[in-house]
Structures are given as C-alpha cells and as structure tokens.
Amino acid sequence: MRKPCDVSRVSHMSQTNSGKAAATGQLVLLRHGETAWSVSGQHTGRTDIPLTATGEEQALDAGKRIRSLFPEGFDDDCMFASPLKRAQQTARLAGFQPQTLPALAEWDYGRAEGRTRQTVAQMHGGSWDVWRDGPDALDPSMEGEWEETLPGGERITVHNGAGESLQDVYERVQLAIDQAMPLLEDGRNVLFVAHAHVLRVLTSRWLGVEPQFARLLRLDTAHYSILSVYKGDRVIERWNC
C-alpha cells in the first residue's frame, strides 16, 4: 500500500474587493482505480468497463488517504463524478456519494477506443500520438463496433466513432470548472472523481495554459491531486498523491 503525500491541510486565502481575506475552497481530483484496460494500455474513453479487484482495493485506500487530509469530508452538493462505471465505483468505494457530472466523462478517443497505441499506429500506417494527433488524424475506416471479453469474462461492446479533439475536451471541462467555482468561492472544498486524461486537461484549463500541457501531468490510478487558489492565482497544490 502506497503512503499518502506527507502534507498537512492548508487553508488558502484570497482577497475580496473589500480587501478582506476570504477562504477559498480546494478542488480535489481523484482518478478511478485500475481497470483491465489501464493494465493492457488500451484507450479507455467512453467504453463502460468496471474496476478490477485491484482497482477496488485502490479505491478503498484512496478514500482513506483523502479523508485523512479532509476529515470533515465534502458537502453533499460538492461531490461530482463522471457518469462512467469505473469512476462511479471508485467514488462509492472511497466512501463518497457524488452527483453525476457528464462534463467529467473521459476523452472520447473515437477511432482509437479500445486499442493500444501500438495497434492504432499499425492500423494508421504510421506513428500516432493522442496528444499530438488526436482521433481526427485516424482514417474513418477504423470506425465501427466490435465486442471484447474482459479477463473477468464480461463481454463489452466497443464503439469507434469520430471522437473528440483535444480542444473539444478542453472546452468541455470548463463546464465542470463552472460547476465548482461558486462552491469554491464560498469556501467549500469540492471533489471530482473521473479519469486520467480528462482531469489532466481540466488542470490545464484551471491553470489557463494550453491543453497540450496536460501530457506532462502524470496521474496514476486511484491517485488524487488538489487544485487551489494562491495569492489570486490558480495553482496546483498537490499532485499524484
């Protein structure tokens, strides 16, 4: 079992128009636990696959780590999760009961969905990188539907559509930030339970930098990060804990 980041909880202050200091809440980002495809390296966007047994244990442990940092927890209207099963499972196992927020769904990888980077490159006929090229660069002949059996025996349908561009995701996550901001400005902490790529893109949007910055942010399964406001600037306070 990994150890949590060696940090203490800190309350940050921002200046109001009156010059008085007002507490600003913290935005906690939790990635879902392990799935069969996070192990195999298959692009897992909108395919609704469950956690593995290891992923379930990771989610339980993540809940303990987050509660140690936020012992008072989160208000009922301050918890949100992607609609996808792996995020919903993680949230519940971690001890949270979030509202579903569609803006937190994972990047729709379109023609790359369910395929590894190597398989996509072979089908594409050349090197391909999701951050650099996105689903748009892939041939429409890669679209369609097919079935796969997960290691646990569950059969799933994989849909390969047109997908989303990185810019599409960057625009979409603003809806999630807009949902959180009034709560944060009211001094309350907010929890998002979602997926690696969408949370990394959301972080780029939070910082006001280009969406490509997200590729430099590693976020492991069932790890959390904290975004906050420091001296008026949106910052990363903790990462990949």
Order of alpha helices (4+ residues) and beta strands (2+ residues): beta-beta-beta-alpha-alpha-beta-alpha-beta-alpha-beta-beta-alpha-beta-alpha-beta-beta
